[in-house]
Amino acid sequence: MSHVPTSPAPVLPRATGGRYRPDAPGARGGPGTPARRRRPGALAALVSALMSMTAYCAGLAAHGTYPFGPSPRADNDLRHQYVPFHTHLWDLQHGAASGDLLYNWQSGYGVGFLGDFFTYLANPFSWLVGLFPRDQSEFPVFLVSLFSMGLAAAAMTVFLGRLRPGSPWLRALISVGYALCGWNLAEGAIVPMWMWGLVALPLLGIAADWCLTGRRRVLGSLLVALCWYANFYTAAMATLAAALVLLLRLATADTARHGSGTRLRVLWRAATMTATGMLLAAPAIVVCALANAQAQPTDKYVVSVATPALGYLAMFLPGSIASPSAPNVFTGSLVLLLVLALPFQSRVPVRERIAWTALIVLTALSFVYTPTAKLWQGLALPHGAPFRESFVLSGFLAMAAWVCLARMPRPRALLGGAALLSLLLALTYDAQPVGGHALTGSLVGGAAVTGLLLLYARGRRRRARGAVVALLAVTVLAGGAYSVYGLTDLLDPTKRGPARAQTMTELGLGVRRALAPHEDWPATRTDPGPGVFVTNNDAMLLGTGGGSYYSSYITEETADALAGLGLGEAMGGRHLWPVRDPVLQALLGIGTTVDVIDTDGARARGTTALPLVAVRPPGSDRAYGAPADSVWARRQAALGARVYEVPALSAQDPRRGLRLSPDADPNATAADAQAVPAGNTFTARCTPGARAFLYAPALRADVAAAGGASEGFYGDPPQRLAPLKELGTVPADGRFAFTVRTGEDGQSLPADALGCLDVPAFEQAVRTLRETGGAAVETGGHSLTARLPKGSTGTAVVATTAPPGWSCSVDGGPDRPPVSYQGLLGVPLGKGGADRIDCAYTPPGLSAGLAGTGAGALALLGMAVAARLRGRRSR
């Protein structure tokens, strides 16, 4: 193996005025670069990708984690969001979904989908899901992360060669450390769409390098567009990082011969390339930005980025994991040693050493300072993991390590780095993030790479150097696999409780089989109901309909409308729960649900349901005697009939901890509530045979009627609202009693918490609406047409909510936004009578985004034409 060059490579264009000349010395990819010299670089990139993926799989296999063992990999959001979303993508690819890329009729009783697609499914590898059986969709989701990891390693190998020339095999080993960084192992690999950020950083670095050499502006713009389309969230972080690296390269390059004009031209190329790429990806950016603006707010969650200094330093050791969170930045022993050796690397100019060290230190500090942390994450801290930008620092570490290694550090520089590594271990060995795996990996890995690099630095023969590089590759591969194993073991969900099966369970498959014969969309919906719980997105996972839906883009209109009708919610309204009671099932058109789940499997049961569209007569939108603004008033107004009694509640002991709200029980005080144990029994009088339901969304208690089973209420506003639940049947004497037991003093029960459903009246109301107002409905992917009873007046009500994006016409008239009919989508029919309505959904921002794409395409065309004209003038 040849000696690593020690002379700096040219960074800026060599031609007068900053224009790139293909035959200039150091110009890459031109006639001066023989094919035989390009091939090792491509092979090294491939080797880097294979090593990264092999190490990751080996670590999972050693632990016995899916897909190499019984331990589940799908946990938290991977289980509850990403696997179900990919399963829905499978349905879309195979024509089995109710909806299309713009709208999802299955989840949340109808929600926009394009924002979800761009956020969760735009990684190009996500389309692999369609090549596998539907009930094995968890495996292609694993492949999304695995292949993204490999592509990130390959892209970083290529970029490092542009950052500084040198051995492609050594930069391939550094790239393995980047691909297996702590962010990837602790966060990225279980969030498939974020994995494209790991790819985007080196890709954008390559595009920035083309700005330095004045080349490939069209291809660079396409790279920017790909990164922003595939995941705009991490692309924004990677773009900021690539800009910082470009500024560093401009600041440290020898530009005395070219002056400030050259720098300005480089920055202009970078700015126009970035702007053009973002315009091309505008639909993803604009649609998701508006979807986020219209979604349930997250400011109710407080996230701190404060991190103890020693705990942060410990996160640079391979295999460290912090609780609570800290930036996951480790990149393996090889990268860490070289970064620590960089200050002692006399072959690197002092200005360059200072610049890279400053970039790393300032970036690390910016993650734990709230204003700059917000800048990295789009001006708002997330309500989940607070250090999602950590891969950027891991990328900077890999780049700095290559700057050090490309000019082969002398033994004293390596020993200086080893001394700093020893000091780091001495300071942090007993810090919380450093477990046994991290300590062992750092000691063994640090010693091994130090010894091998010393041998490489002193070697003179090509064969000897080749052998050292091979041993170094084995060390990097083993160290990476060990880090994967260590973190997988620390994060193993089975250590936090009983092992959970993978997402495609027998329960879920059984429910899918039970509901399939009853599917008659769009006449009615099927809904597994609350008795089935596999994930937070069972509707997509099981391929049915229903309320189960968890997404960052649930609009305030949808969440508030369904909560106002008694639906349960979690995560501040970003997780909707299935319906539990017959009235809301009817209002939302649920015709079949799952009745029994036992050892014999699941059995479907028909319900009393309205069609997807039904006409409410004029004047039927009223409370029918229920307390104003109560859930009972809203339901009766939506149904257009009196079906509930709302009796007065009496507390058995007004002084006990759980009492009626003060406006209902003026004798109960907060002092009384704190003075005695929480709990109370309440009574009410209703018509015998009625079904009693309790709606107390803020209640945290167990509630049981006399002789009935206990129902858990888990309210915790604003994060979680308990749903309306059935307590039992009113006995023959008309006296209904229930006991509330809670471990928290000071709670109160709303005065109108109990509603008694008159079942015959309810069934008659539904029959009347079906006979007099039921409509024949046809649905498209994001549209519907309903043929109404001739001459209908009043309001056509669609069994979905009315978020922004819907427009409807009556009898072919002009399109108008629908109205909210007690939270449901309503279309006023006017006084003259109507026979048909047509509604369509267009995601907010799509038109503007497509206009941006058109502008970007024109700009791209202009770049191509300008480049061709310049080429002709040059010839």
N, C-alpha and C positions, 0 to 999 in steps of 0.2 A: 504494500500500500504506500502510495507516495506521501511525502511530507506535506503537512497542512500549510497552505500559503500564509505568510505573515504580513504581506503588503495589503493595504486597504483596497477594497474594490471601489470603483467610481460609483457614486450615488446619484449625482446630477448629470444631465445630458452633457455630452462633450462638444457638441457643435456650437458655433457662434450664435448667441441669442437664445440659447437654451433649447434649440430644436434637436430632436433625436436623429442620429445618423446611424443606420443599421450596421455599417461596417466600422463604427467607432470602437476603439479598444474597450473591452469590458461590456459592450452591449450584448445582452443575453438573448439568445434565440435567433440572432441574425446569421449571416453567412460565416461570421467568425467563430461560431460555436459548432464544432463537428458533431454529427449525430452520435458518434461513439461516446462522446462526453456527456450527451444529454441522457442516454439510456440508463446509466447507473443511477442518476437522480430519480428517474421514474420508477426504477426497480426498488430503490431505497424507500420511496414513498409507499409503494405497495407492501414492502416488508414492515414498515412502521404500522400500517393499518392492520396487517395480520397479527403482528405482535400484540398490539393493543387489544384486539378482540379476543385473542387467545388467552391473554392474561386475565381478562375480565371473566371469560367463561371458566377458566381454571379455578379462579377464586370462588365463583358460585358453586362449581361442582364439588370443590373440597368441602364446602359447607353443607351441600345437599339442598341448595335453593333452586326453585323453579327456573328453568325447565330441566334441571339436572338432579332434582330430588324433591322430596315432599314438602320442604319448608316453603311457605308462600312468599312470592316476591311482590305480588300485588297487595299493597297496603295503602291506607289513607287515600289520597286523591288518585293514585294509579288504579286502585280498585274501584273507587266510587265515580270517577269521571272518565279517565282516559281509555280504559278498556271498553266501557259502554259506548263512548263516543266512536271509537274505532269499529265497534260492532254495528253501530248505525251507519257508518260509512260503508261497511260490507253490504248492508241492506240497500243503500243507495246505488252501489255499483251493480247489484244484481236485480234491481227493480222491485225490491221487496219492502221498501219503506213507504209509509204514508207521509208524503211530502217530498221536498227536493232540497237543493242546496240553500234555497232562500227561506224555506219555512219547514218547520217540524210539527206535524199534526199530532205526533204520538206523545210527546213529553209536555208536562205542565198544562195539558188540555189545549195545546196549540201555542207555539212560541216561534219567534224568528230564529233562524239557524245559521245564516251566513257569518255572523260574528263568531259563533261557536266554531264554525268550520275554519275560519282564518286563524283563530286562536289555538285550537286544539288539534287540527288535522291537516294543516298546510305543509308540514314537513313532507318533502317528496317521498320519503320512504313509507309514509303512512298508507300509501296506495297499495302496498304489498298485502294488506289485510284481505283484499279481494281474491288472492291466489290460494287462500287456505279455507278449510271448512269453517262455517260460521261458529260452530261450537268450540273451535280452537283459536278464537281470535286473540286470546291472551299471548299466544306465541308470536304472531307477527308484530304485536306491540313491543315485545321484547326485542325483535329484530330491528325495529325502528331505532331504538336506543343503541343497539350493538353496531349497526351499520353507520349511524351518525358518528359514533365514537371512532370507528375506523377511518371514515372520511375526514374527520377532524385531524387525526394523526397524519394522514397523507398530505392534507392541505398545509399543515404546519411545517412538514418536512420541506415542501416546495417553497414556502414563504421564507423559511430560515435561510435557504440558499440564496434568496434575493436580498435578504438583510445583510448577509456576509458570506462570501464564497468559502468553501471548505468541504471536508469529507462528507458525502451524502449519507454515509452509514452512521457517522457520529450524530449528525443532526436528526437522523431517523430515531435514534435512541432518546434524544431529548424530547422529540415529539411524542413518544410513547408516554413519557412522564406527564406531558400536557394533557393527552387524551385520557389518562387515568388520574386526573387531578382530584383533589378532595371534593370540589364542587360537583364533579360528575358523579362520583361514587355515593355521595350523601344526598344529592338533590337531583342533578341532571338526569341520571340514568333512569329514575323513576318518574320523570316528567318528560315524556317523549318529545314534545314540541320544543322545549327549551334546549334540547340537545343540538338543535340547529345553530344556536348561539355559539357553541363550541366550534362548529364548522365556519360560522360567519366571520369570526375574528381573523383567522389566517386568510380567508378569501378576500376580505376587505383590505387586509394588508397587502395582498398581491395587487389588487386594484390600485391602491395608493402607490405602490412601486411603479406601476405603469404611468401614474401621474408624474413621478420623478423623471422617468425616461421619455415622457412625451409620446407614449405608445398606446394603442388599443383602447381608445376612449369609448368606442361602442361596446366592446366586450366588457370593459370595466363597468359601464353603466348597467349592463345586463347582470353582472355579478351582484351589484348593489341591489338591483330589483329582486333578484332571486332571494337574497338574504332577507330583505324586508318583507317579501311575500311569504317566505317559509315560516318566519316567526318575527313579527315586527317588534315584539317586546325585547327579546334578547338582541335583535339586530340594532336597536337603538343604542344599547350598551356597547356592542361591538363596534359600531360606527364611531362613537365617542372615543373608544380606545384606539381605533385605527388612526383617528385624527391626531391623538396625542403622540403616537409613534411617528407619524409623518412629520409633525412639528419637531420632534426630537431629532429625526434624521436631517431635517433642514438646518437645525441649529448646530449640529455637530459636523456637517459636511464642509469640505473645503470649497467655498464658493467665491474665493477672492477674484477669480478670473471672470466671473459672470455678474457679480453685484446683486443688489436687491431685486432687480428686474427678474432674474431667474426664479428666485423664491416666489415672487408674486405670480409668475406664470404657472408654477407648480400648484400653488394654492388655488388659482382660478380653475385649473383643470380638475382638481379634487372637488371643488365646490360644484362645478357644473356636472361632473360625473355623478356625484351624490344626489344632486337635485333631480337629474334626469332619471336615475334609478328609482328614487322615491316616487316620482310622478308615475312611472310605469307600475309601481306597486300600490298606487293610491287607493284602489278599492279596499285592500286589506287594511290600510292605515286609517282611512276616513270612516269606513263602516265600523271598525272596532272602536275608534275614538268616540263616535256618537253612541254606540252601544254601551260603552263604559259610562258615558255622561248620563245616559238615561237609566242606568242600572241602579239597584239598591245601593245606597252609599255605604262606604266602608269606614267612614270616620268614627263610627262607634267602636272600632277596635283600636287600641293603642299599642303601637309596636315601638320598642326601644332598641336602638342600635348601639347602646353603650356596651363596651366589651373590656374586661380587665386586661391590662397590658400583658401580663405573663400568660394569661389564657390565650390571647391573640398570638403571641410569639410561638406558643406551643402548637398552634394550628399549622405551622410550617413543617412540622415533623410528619412524615408519612404515616397514615393510619390514625391520626388524631380525630376525635369527634367531640364536640362541645355540647353541653346541656346546662343552661339554655344556649341558644344558637350563638355561634361566632362565625366569621368568614371561613369557609372551607377552601383553603388556598394551597394545600401541599401539592407538590408535583414530583415526588420521588427523591431519593437520596442523591442521584446523579445531578439533577437540576439544582437542588439545594446546595450541594457542595460547590458547584461552579458559580452560583450567584454569590456565595460567601467568599469565594476566591477572587471575584472580580475586582474588589478594591486593591488587591495585591498584584493584579495582572499588569505588569509594566509594559507588555507588548500592546496593550490597548491605550490609546491616547487618554491623557488625564481628563480632558473635556468630555470624552465619551463615557468614561467610567463615572464621572460625577453626574452626568445627565441620566444614565440608566439607574444609578442608585437613587437619585432624587425622584425619578418617575415611580419607582417601586415604593419608596417610603411615603410619598405624598398620596399615591393611589391607595395604599393601605390605610392611611389616616382618613382619607375621604369616605371610606366605608363606614366609619364609626362616628362621624360628625353629621348630625341630622341634616343640615342644609345641603351638603354635598351628597349625602346618601340619597336624598330625594332627587337630586339632579341625575344620578345614575339610574334611578328607577322611574323616570317620567314624572317628576315633581310630586309624587305621592308615595309614601311608604306603604307596602302591601300589608294585608292583615294576616298573612301567613309567614313563611320563611323570610326574614328581613335582609338577607345578604345574597340575593339572587344574582348579583353582578360579580360574584367572587371569581368566576372563570376568567374575567378580564385580568385580574392580578396574576392568576396562574399562567396566563399567556405571556404577560410581561416577564415573569420569572423565566419561562422557557426562552424568550428572546434574549434576555440578559445572559443566561447561561450559554447560549450559542455565541454571543459576542465574545465571551470569555474563552470558550473552547476553540472557536474558529482560528484564533491566533495561538494555539496550543500553549497554555500557561506553563511557566517554569515550575520546577518542583517546589521552590519556596512559596510561590503563589498558592499552589495546592495545599501545602502544609499550613499556610495562613488561613485558608478556607476551612481546613480540618480543625484548626484551633478554635475558630469561631463556632463551628458546629459542636465541638465539645463544650464550649461555653454555653451555647443554647441548650444543650441537653442538661448541663448542670443546673441551669436556672429554672428549667421547666419540667424536670423529670417527675416531680410530684404534683404538677398542676393538673386540674380536673380533666382537660382534654386528652392528656397523655395516659392511655391505658397500657396494659401489658403488650398488646400487639404493636402499638406505636413505638414503645420504647425498644422492643426487640428489633423491629424493622429498622429503626433509625440507627441503632448501634451496629448491627450486622451490615446493613446496607451502606452506611457511611464508611465503615472500615473497608469494605470490599471495593467500592468505587474509588476511594482514595488510593488504595494500593494499586489498582489497575491503571488509573490515570497516571500515577507516578511511573509505572512501567512503560506506559505508552509515551510519556514525555521523554524518557531516557532512551527509548528504543531507536535503533538506526535501520534495522533490516525490515524490509517490507513484509516478509512472512511473519516475523515476530510481532510486528504491529497488528497484522491481520488476526493473529491468534489472540492478542489482548482485546481487540475489538469484539471478537466472538465471545470471549469470557465476559466482557462488559455487557454484551447483549443478553447473555444468560442471566447475569445479575439483575439487569433491568427487568427482564421478563419475570423472574422469580419475585423480585421486590414488588412489582405491580400486582401479581397474583396474590401475594401475601397481604398487601394493603386491601385488596378487594375482599379477601377472606375475613380480615380483621374487622372491617366496617360492616360487612354483612352479618357477622356474628354479633357485633354490638347493637345493630339495628334490627335484629331478628324479631319479628312481631310475636313469635311464639313465647318469647321471654316475658312479654307483657300480659299474657293471658293464654287461654286455650287456643290451639292452632285453628286457623280458619282455612276452609277449603279455598281452592282457586275460584275465580269469578263464575265460571261455567259449572255450577253445582248441579247435582241431581234434582235438588229442589227447584231450581230455576228452569231446568229442562222439562221437568214434570209439569210445571205451571204453563210453560209454553205449549206443550202438547195438549193440555186440558182446554186452553182457551182457543187454540187454532180452529177447531170445527165451528166455533161460534162467531168468528170474525165476519162482520158484515158492514165494515166501514164503506161509505160514510153514513149509513143509516143510523148506527149507534157505535159507541166505543166499547172496547173490552178493557178492563183494568184489573190487575192482580189484586189490588186492595192492600190494606195495611198488614194483612196477615203474612204476606210474602215480603221478605227483606233479604235481598242478596247484596245490592249496592244502593247508593243514593240515586241511581239512574236506571232503575229496573225496567222502566218503559222501553228504553233503548236497548238494554241488554237482552231483554226477553222478546223484543220485537212485537210488543203489544201496544196498548195506549195507556193513558193514566196520568196521574199527577206527579209521580215520582220524578223529580228533576232537580239537578244540582249544577249550577253554572254561574259564572261571574256576571252574566249578562241578563239575568232576570230583571225586567224593567220594574220600576216603582209601581206603574199602573197595574201590572199583572200581580205582583206580590200583594199590594194593598187590596186589590179587588177580591182575590181569593181568600185573604185573611179576613176581610170584611164579611165573607160568606161562611166563615167557620173553618177554613182549612188550616192545618197546622204548618208551621214554618220553622226553619232553623237557619243558623248562620246569617242572622240579620235579614232574612227574607230571600237569601240566595239558594236555599234548598227547600223546595216545596214537597209536601207529603201527600200520599194518596188520600182519597175521600173515605170517610168512615161511616157515613149515614145515608139513608135512602133519599132524602130531599135533595141534598147536593149532588148525589149520583144522578138523580133525575134531571136537575138543572144543567148538568154537564154532559148529558146524553150517554151515560154509562149503562149499557144494556146487559153486560155480562161481567161478573166478577168471580173470584175464587171463593168457594164456600168452605171447604174442608181441606186441611192439609194434615195428613197423618202418614202412618207407615204404608198405607195403601196408595198414597199419591195424592194428587190434587184433583178436586172436582169443581166444575164450573157451575154457576148458578145464575139464572136470569134475574134481572131487576126491573122495577118500574121506571122506565126512562122516557124522556122526551126525545124527539128527533133532533138532529144537529141544528136545524132551523125551525122555529115555531113562532107564529104571530101572536103577540099579546094585544088584546083589544084596547081601544082608547079608554083611559081612566083606570086600568087595572093595576097601575104602578102606585100602590099605596100600602100603608102599614097594616090595615085590617085589625086595628085595635092593639097591636103589639107596642111595647114601649118604643118611643122614637129613637132612631139610630141604633137600635139593638140588632143583633144578628138575626133575631126572629122577624123583626120588621123588614129587614133587607131581603130575607128569603121569601117571605110572603109576597112582598112587592114584586120580586123576580118571577114568582110562580103565578101571581095574579089571583090568589085565593087565600082564605083564612084556613090554616091547617094546624096552627099551634095555639095552645093555651100557655100563658106566661103567669104562673101563680105567684103569690107573695110567699116569701120564705120566712120561716120562723126559726131562730136559733134556740136550741135547747138550753144553753147557758150563755147569755150575751156577754159574759165576762171572759169566756174562754178565749184562748189565743187566736184561733181562726174564727172570724166573726163576719157579719154582713158589713158591707161598706158603710161608712158613717152616715151617708144620706138615707140609708134604709134602717139603721139602728142607732139613733142619736144617743142612746144611753151607753154605748160601747165606746171606750176611749183607747188611745194608743197605750196609755199606762196600764189599763186593764189587760190589754193584749200581751204586754211584756211580763205581767205579774204571774201568769198561770201557764201551765203546759199547753203547747199548741194542739188544737184539735177541737172538733165540735160535731154535734149531730143537728141536722136541719130537717125540717118537715114542710110539706106543702100539700095542697089539695088539688087534684086533677080528676078528670073524667076517668072512671074505671076502664081498664083495658088500653089506655093510651100508653105510648112508649115515651119514657122520660129521658131527656138528654140534658147534659150539663155543658155550658160553655163558659169557661173561666181561663182565658188565654195566659194569664200571668200566674196561675196557681201552680205551686210545687207541692204536691201532696198525693196520697193514695185515697181514693174515694170508693166507697162501697155502699150499695143499697142493702136494705135488710134482706138477708138470705142470698145476696148476689155476690158475684166475684168482684174482687177489687180491681179498679182501673187506675193506672198511674197517669198523673198529669205532671208534665215536666216543663212548665213555663219558666222563662227567664228573660223577660223583655229587656232590650229590644233584640237580643240575639236569638231567642227562641220563643215561639208562641204555641201553647198547647192547643190541639184541635178540639172541636166539639165531639163529645163521646156519649154513647148510650150507657145509662146506668141500670135500666130495667123496665119492667112493666108496672103500671099503677095497679095496685090490688083492688079487690071488689069494694072495699070500704072507701076508696078514693083518697086515702091518706098515704102519701109517699114520703118515706124517710131515708136519708142517706147520711153516712158518717164520713167526715173528712179528717184524716190523720196526717199531720205534717211535723217535720222536725224543726221547722222555722217559725219562730214567733212573729207576730205582727202582720201576718197576711190577712187579707179580707176577701170575702166572696161577693161578687156583684149582686145587687138586689134582683136583677133579672137573669141570673145565671141559669135557672132551670126553665126548660121548655118541654111541654108535653105534646107529642105529635098525635093528632087524630088521624089514624091510618086510613079509615074509609074516606074521609074528606080529602086526604092527600091523593089517594088513588083516583078518586073522582075528578079532581082538578087536573091530574095528568091525562086522564082519558078525554076530558073535554078539550084540552089543548091539542091533543093528537088528532081528534076528530074535526075540530073546527079551525085549527091554525097550523096543523102539521104541514111541512113542505117536503117536496121531493128534491133531494140535494145531489148535485154532482160536484166533486172536488178535483182540482188539479193539484200540481205540486205546491203552489202558493196562491190558489184561487178557489172560489166556489161560486156555483150558480144554484139558486133555489127557486123552484116554481111554486108559487104560493096559491092558496085557494083564491079563486077569481074575485077581484074587487076587494082584496084585503085592505083594511085600514088599521091604524095603530102603529105598532113597531115590530119589525121582524127581528127576533133575537137569536143570535148565533151562540152556540154553546162553547164559547171561547172568550178570552178577555180582549180588550181593545187597546193594545199598546200603539205608539206611533208607527206609522207605516201602512196601515190599512186604508183603503179607499173603496167606496161602494157607490153603485148607481141603482136607480129604481126604474124598471121598464126601459132600460137603455138610455136613460137620461145622463146628465153630467155627473162626473165622479165627485163625491164629497166624503170627507172624513166621517166615520161612524160616530155614534154617541155611546157613552157608558150607560148601560141599562142595569143598574144595581151591580156594576162591575163587569157585566157581560157585554159583548159587542152588539149594539143595537143599531138598526137602520130604520129611521122614521119613514113611513110609507105615504104620508100626506093624506089629505081629506078626500081626494078623488078616487082612491082605490088603486091597488097595484097587483100585478100578476107575477112579477119576477124581480129578483135582486141579483146583482153580480158584484162580487167583492174580490179584490186582489191585494196581495201584500207585497210591498217593495221595501227592502231594508233601508232605513234612513241612511243617507250618505252614499248609496250605491251610484246614483246618477252623477253626483259630484266626483266620486272616485273614478268612474269610467271616463268622465271628461278629463280628469288628470292623466289617465292612461293615454288618452288620445294626444294630449299635449306632450307627454313624454315620448310617444312614438314619433311625433313630428320633430322634436329635439334630437332624437336618435337618428332620424333620417338626415337632418341637417349636419350632424357630426360626420355621418358616413360620406355625404356629398362633399363636405369641406375637406375631409381626409383624401378623397380621390382627386380633388382639384389640386391640393398641395402636392400629391404624388406626381401628377402630370407636369406641374410647373418645375418640380425638381428634376424630372427626366428631361 
